[in-house]
Amino acid sequence: MHNGFLSISEIINKEPGFEKLRKVIKQHDVISGFHRLFPDLKKIAIPVKIEKKVLYIKVQNAAWRSELKFNQETMIEKINKFYEEEIIKTIRLQS
């Protein structure tokens, strides 16, 4: 912008005091955008929350939980690569 004024988004994205807010926004974006990254999982997996870099996912049944557990590292890499930072360290699958 001009005349020394900053937009609200510029302030939120740059000011150190908004670090927690930026973190919450990114976590919400991971949850709400999960099925855009993994459209095939729409009918079997529902992201629930992120706490301390752990993504909790509710899974339809034990068979799918095993399948997703096998692909967990790939999913973590895809999420972190998409957001260009380590947002997720591990995934916890719940039935």
C-alpha positions, 0 to 999 in steps of 0.5 A: 500500500502507499502512505505508510499504511499497511493492510490488515493481512500485511500486519498479520503476516509480518508482525511478530505479535501475530505468530500464534494467530498465523499458526492457528490460521495455517492449522485451520487451513490444513483441516479445511483443505485436507480433502483438496490435497487428498480427494480420494480420502473424502469418504473414509477420513475426516481431519479432526484437529491439529495439536502440537504438530500432530494431525488427528484423523477420524477413519471409517474403519480399522482396514482404512486405518491400517492403509493410512498408517502405511502411507502416513509419511507420504501424507506428512511430506505432501502437507508440509511441502504444500505449506512450505514448512513443517506443520505436521510431524505425525498423524494419529488415526482414530476410528 
